[in-house]
Amino acid sequence: LNRDVVDIAYDSRKVVRDGMFVAIEGTVQDGHAYIGKAVEAGACVIVAEKAVEVENKEVTVVRVENGREALSLMSAAFFDYPARKMVTVGITGTKGKSTTEHMVREIIEKSGKTCGIIGTVGAFMNGRTVVTEHTTPESYELQKLFAMMVDEGCEYMVMEVSSQGIKMDRVAGIEFDFGVFTNISPDHIGPGEHENFEEYLACKSELFRRCKTGIINRDDEHYKDIVEGATCDIITFGTTQEVDLMAGNIRHVTNGGDLSMEFTASGLLDGEIIVGIPGRFNIMNALCAVCTGVTLGMPEEAILH
């Protein structure tokens, strides 16, 4: 067991000599079928969920219950726990994740801080763009991106945490400093995704057992389901309930021919907020971003800007 590996792979085509191969039983293919190819490519360690026989007795075989979880935990260790070296914000929800993520990044950067983001349209750090395959990348790629952000000098990291990312253990072992919930409605239900809405809801709520502070939309009809079992401190935003940050006096306005929204914020921040994109849902996205910015300790002028 006491041996060094130079890299980790869960795709046998990416195995390097003296590397580790993690065999995962997926929804389409079973990685255990490729253990032979991984050994031929030079893997010195095989991590498997099933009992396997490897002819080369120089190869170490480690049996685990959950290959995806093992991959996530080992990837974090391999890259020296980069998420712990930044302030981390994970955003979950059916809609609004990308918009809110970019608003939060703007607030952080207007405050003079460096921020990396990971989401539906890729990863961005210090002017650099990395194409990603999933909203929440596989754990190895995710930890590698975290390490790149640390190397680029990022002090903050904001990412979209999909329900699939939680279900498939892509974020296993990460304790986010802040977890953010935008909203939830039926989505991603079907073969290869979630069995039903209850499972989808349960995966979303799991983020609030994996963060220190939760920033949550109190207006959402499933609010109580989201916070049930939460282990974090909870801060709320909304328009209709008693919350920590409230939006009132919501109105459509025209600024120089452009349709915008305005609202009056009260609670954690008091002031007039102008949102340069129309739609009531963008009021909620902006309110979420404002609440997150205040909770992160960003200056009011940066948030209002």
Helices and strands as residue ranges (DSSP letters): E 8-9, G 12-14, E 20-22, G 31-34, H 35-40, E 45-48, E 60-63, H 67-78, G 82-85, E 87-92, H 97-110, E 115-119, E 122-125, E 128-130, H 139-151, E 156-160, H 163-167, E 176-181, H 197-206, G 207-209, E 211-217, H 223-227, E 233-238, E 245-255, E 258-267, E 271-275, H 280-295, H 300-304
